[in-house]
Amino acid sequence: MDASPKKVRVYSLSTCPACNKLKKFLDENEIVYESIVVDSLDSGEQWLASKELKKYNPSGSYPTVVIEEVVKGFDEPGLKQALGL
């Protein structure tokens, strides 16, 4: 992996199977990431997180992964490329 880790942020929902699969993939590859579980936030925080998510992913789909660039959904080849795996 790169000498300097990339900043990774995951926008997810607690009930989303693809979100859980994505987090498992990141954990298995020892990737440190910030997890924003939107449906576990209070309504004001949910609104802010959704607005921020739509800056990166206008469709607002989950999961959305921001790795110094945006990868939508669980795209394993795209994730590996963005993470340098």
C-alpha positions as CSV (number, residue, x, y, z in Angstrom):
1,M,0.0,0.0,0.0
2,D,1.0,3.6,-0.4
3,A,3.4,5.1,2.2
4,S,0.9,7.8,3.0
5,P,-2.6,6.4,3.5
6,K,-5.4,8.0,1.5
7,K,-8.3,9.7,3.3
8,V,-11.4,7.5,2.9
9,R,-14.9,8.4,3.9
10,V,-17.9,6.0,3.6
11,Y,-21.5,7.2,3.5
12,S,-23.8,4.3,4.3
13,L,-27.1,3.2,5.7
14,S,-27.3,0.7,8.6
15,T,-29.7,-1.6,6.7
16,C,-27.8,-1.6,3.4
17,P,-26.3,-5.0,2.4
18,A,-23.9,-3.4,-0.1
19,C,-22.8,-0.9,2.6
20,N,-22.0,-3.7,5.0
21,K,-20.1,-5.6,2.2
22,L,-18.1,-2.5,1.4
23,K,-17.1,-2.0,5.1
24,K,-16.1,-5.6,5.4
25,F,-13.9,-5.3,2.3
26,L,-12.2,-2.2,3.7
27,D,-11.8,-3.9,7.1
28,E,-10.3,-7.0,5.5
29,N,-7.8,-4.8,3.6
30,E,-6.9,-2.9,6.8
31,I,-8.1,0.4,5.3
32,V,-8.8,3.1,7.9
33,Y,-11.9,5.0,7.0
34,E,-14.4,7.5,8.4
35,S,-17.9,5.9,8.5
36,I,-20.9,8.1,8.3
37,V,-24.0,6.0,8.9
38,V,-26.6,8.5,7.7
39,D,-29.7,6.8,9.1
40,S,-28.2,6.7,12.6
41,L,-27.8,10.5,12.8
42,D,-30.4,12.9,14.1
43,S,-32.6,14.6,11.5
44,G,-30.5,17.8,11.3
45,E,-27.2,15.8,10.9
46,Q,-28.9,13.5,8.4
47,W,-29.9,16.5,6.3
48,L,-26.3,17.8,6.4
49,A,-24.8,14.4,5.6
50,S,-27.2,13.9,2.7
51,K,-26.3,17.3,1.3
52,E,-22.6,16.6,1.6
53,L,-23.1,13.1,0.0
54,K,-24.9,14.7,-3.0
55,K,-21.9,17.0,-3.6
56,Y,-19.9,13.8,-4.4
57,N,-22.7,11.6,-5.7
58,P,-25.6,13.6,-7.1
59,S,-27.8,10.5,-7.3
60,G,-27.5,10.1,-3.5
61,S,-27.0,6.3,-3.6
62,Y,-25.5,4.2,-0.9
63,P,-22.8,3.3,-0.3
64,T,-20.8,6.2,-1.5
65,V,-17.1,6.0,-1.0
66,V,-14.9,9.1,-1.1
67,I,-11.2,8.2,-1.6
68,E,-9.7,11.5,-2.4
69,E,-12.0,10.9,-5.4
70,V,-15.5,9.4,-5.6
71,V,-16.3,5.7,-6.0
72,K,-20.0,4.9,-6.1
73,G,-21.3,1.7,-4.7
74,F,-19.3,-1.5,-4.1
75,D,-17.1,-1.4,-7.1
76,E,-14.2,-3.8,-6.0
77,P,-11.9,-3.1,-9.0
78,G,-12.5,0.7,-8.7
79,L,-11.9,0.5,-4.9
80,K,-8.7,-1.5,-5.4
81,Q,-7.4,1.0,-7.9
82,A,-8.3,4.1,-5.8
83,L,-6.8,2.5,-2.7
84,G,-3.6,1.3,-4.5
85,L,-4.3,-2.4,-3.6
